[in-house]
Amino acid sequence: MKHEFMMDFRATASEAEVFWDLPEDATKEFSYSVIADGEPVGDTDKTHFTLKGLLPEKDIEVEVIMHSPDGDSRSLGKITVRTSRLKKMIDVTSVPYNAVGDGKTLNTAALQKALDDCDENSYVYVPAGTYLTGALDMHSNTELFVDKGATLQGTESPSDYLPKIKSRFEGYERLCYRSLLNLGQLDHDASYNCENVVIRGGGSIMGGGWLLAKACAKIEAEDLKEYIASLGDKIKEYEKPETISHRVRGRLINMSNCRNIWITNLTLGFSPSWNLHFVYSDQVVTDHCTIKSQGVWNGDGWDPDSSTNSTIYACDFYTEDDSVAIKSGKNPEGNVIGRPTKNIRVFDCICHIGHGLCVGSEMSGGVENVFLWDCDMRPTWSGIEIKSTKKRGGYVKGVSVRDIAASHVMIHSVTFNDDGEGAKTTPVIEDCHFERMHLLGRFLDNNAGKNEWHDCPSIELCGFDEPGHELKDISFKDIEIEEPAEGIEDIHVEYAIDPVFENITKCPRSGMGTV
């Protein structure tokens, strides 16, 4: 896979995060030195580095030097880091806002006024305490700082997330309850309408969780009672009967038509559905966050949806669904809109529980150039999964996975969540490459409070049973797989054209997930 090497940064007035692609010839044994204005400032074995103690509104020339284990070194390039200006603090507990962090007082109006008053020269500051709130809106050129010991806590009442707004959920544009934080307005024909937003601080942003989800869905189910009854046997095309009513749920942070959003150093979680969801957006960066959703059905962590040039790294996931789910709409609407997701990077992340990283199944607008490296996705349901139904249309291509430990790898056609008029053509999945992996050959089911391991093939390839739509240009190199359980294949292949398996080795089963 050939792509442009990425080196980028995000900065405050006193710190900067610099991050870069894993070079094509690098392995986990390589290290990096960071040079700032000609002076060494630190070494790392990661592909990111934090610069501290900087001065505001300054340019710093940063260079990254890569070192191989045999002593060779070379520059990966230079980037000019610009720190931001010092900003005026808007304390939400001060006059005229008077927010109260007692976990009981509803602070929606106070917090919204502070956010409305914020501009590029100020930031909204939330001190220690628990601030109960309904839906909040953020606009361009603003910053929200939730301090260590502070929690923005979403309520469990659907009425606090009205009026509904246009959103996209499971591939369809529709009206949904507002999310806890809302950025931008959804318009698939328009450019970006919310830009340059920072959300950070060391504290927590927590949603109303499963109780809010059930309350929203109960109201929606009553409103749609006649429609759901009219579906008859077609209800079987949905993942489960309650799928339709649950599509009305909001998220934790909803970003629509956004650009240059930075979310860093926070604990995020317990949305009524997905946690971070961004649609028709560009340059969303998330780092050094912990994302949680135990007990929430569809509790995805980080979901780019018809979005581009976005990155997540140095994050920990405790999710009851996909830790990362890469989407681009669902048939037939996603095919018509035709906005693909491109240039997504996921690295130095740990999935402690959850479903791992998934591409699809809503990928009707296309997905291309997904780069995944230096992650631990072992105690997960799906490991690394690329999935689509035959009706989706669209494509997935240009997937690179390196230096990953995972439960297993699946590239396959699925039959669930298969509602909607079918696309004119069957999906194409191609150009997917996996290198230097350790695979368990078993997966963890942590759904609904369970903690059960199940044996499975380490690699499952199952394309579409239609000529021209088999999996193609798929390769696995330097893969270590644990000995399969008795009666279980280590590699299963169907409807795939000449997949390449190079240097596949077996090792004894490790302690994880074994009795």
FENLINPE-V535420 format. One line per field, one symbol per residue. ss: DSSP state (H for helix, E for strand, - for the rest). burial: + if it has 16 or more other ideal C-beta (glycine too) atoms within 10 Angstrom, else -. A space follows every 10 residues. Layout:
BEGIN
ss->???
burial->???
END
This chain:
BEGIN
ss->------EEEE E----EEEEE ---------- EEEEEE--EE EEEE---EEE E-------EE EEEEEEE--- --EEEEEEEE EE-----EEE E--------- -EEEEE-HHH HHHHHHH--- -EEEEE--EE EEE--EEE-- -EEEEEE--E EEEE---HHH H---EEEEE- -EEEEE---- EEE------- ---EEEEEEE -E-EEE--HH HHHHHHHHHH HHH-HHHHHH -HHHHHH--- --HHHH---- --EEEE-EEE EEEE--EEE- -----EEEE- -EEEEEE--E EE-------- -EEEE--EEE EEE--EEE-- ---EEEE-E- --HHHHH--- EEEEEEE--E EEE---EEE- --E---EEEE EEEEEEE--- ---EEEEE-- ----EEEEEE EEEEEE--EE EEE------- -------EEE EEEEEEEEE- -EEEE-HHH- -EEEE---EE EE-------- EEEEEEEEEE EE-------- EEEE-EE--E EEEEEEE--- -----
burial->-----+++++ ++--++++++ ++---+---+ ++++++---- +-----++++ +--+-----+ -++++++--- -----+--+- +-++--+--+ -++---+-++ +----+++-+ +++++--+-- -++++++-++ ++++++++++ ++++++---+ ++++++-+-+ +---+-++++ +++--+++++ ++++-+-+-- -+++++++++ +-++++++++ -++++++--+ +--+---+-- ------+++- -+++++++++ ++++++++++ ++++++++++ ++++++++++ ++++++++++ ++++-+++++ ++++++++++ ++++++++++ ++++++++++ +++++-+-++ ++++++++++ ++++++++++ ++++++++++ ++++++++++ ++++++++++ ++++++++++ ++++++++++ ++++--++++ --+--+++++ ++++++++++ ++++-++--- --+-++++++ ++++----++ ++-+-+--+- ++-+-----+ +-+-++--+- ---+----+- --+--
END
